[in-house]
Amino acid sequence: MCGANLTGYLESPPMKTETPSVKIVAIAADEAGQRIDNFLRTQLKGVPKSMIYRILRKGEVR
């Protein structure tokens, strides 16, 4: 909850940061040969395409 403190400045609650985690995924035979970005879109529902492309460019998917 945001509010003014005694000095008149607004305070906001601390931001929630997620700790990166490793997820190991086995590819099924029917998923083999599929483009990695399309596969990740099926696995990471709700994650914007731009973020998926960013993690691929940064080498975070191996």
C-alpha positions in Angstrom: 0.0 0.0 0.0 1.4 3.4 -1.0 1.2 6.4 1.3 3.0 9.5 2.4 5.6 9.3 5.2 6.3 12.0 7.7 8.5 13.9 5.3 5.8 14.0 2.7 7.5 11.7 0.2 5.5 8.8 -1.2 6.6 5.3 -0.2 5.9 2.3 -2.3 6.0 -1.4 -1.2 9.2 -3.3 -2.1 9.2 -4.8 -5.6 8.8 -8.5 -5.8 11.7 -10.1 -7.7 11.7 -13.6 -8.8 14.8 -15.7 -8.4 15.7 -17.2 -11.8 15.3 -21.0 -11.8 16.4 -23.8 -14.0 13.9 -26.0 -15.7 14.9 -29.1 -17.5 12.5 -30.2 -20.2 12.6 -33.4 -22.2 11.5 -33.0 -25.8 8.9 -35.6 -27.0 9.2 -37.2 -30.4 6.3 -35.2 -31.8 7.9 -31.9 -30.7 11.3 -32.7 -32.2 12.2 -30.6 -35.3 10.0 -27.7 -34.1 11.5 -24.2 -33.9 12.7 -23.5 -30.4 10.8 -20.2 -30.1 7.5 -21.9 -31.0 8.2 -24.7 -28.5 9.0 -22.2 -25.7 5.7 -20.4 -26.4 3.8 -23.6 -25.7 5.8 -24.2 -22.5 5.9 -20.6 -21.2 2.2 -19.6 -21.4 1.6 -16.0 -20.7 5.2 -14.9 -21.4 5.4 -12.3 -24.1 7.1 -13.3 -27.4 9.6 -10.5 -26.9 10.8 -11.9 -23.6 11.2 -15.4 -25.2 13.3 -13.9 -28.0 15.3 -12.0 -25.5 16.2 -15.0 -23.4 17.1 -16.9 -26.6 19.4 -14.0 -27.8 21.1 -13.9 -24.4 21.8 -17.6 -24.4 19.7 -18.4 -21.4 18.3 -21.5 -23.2 20.6 -24.4 -23.7 
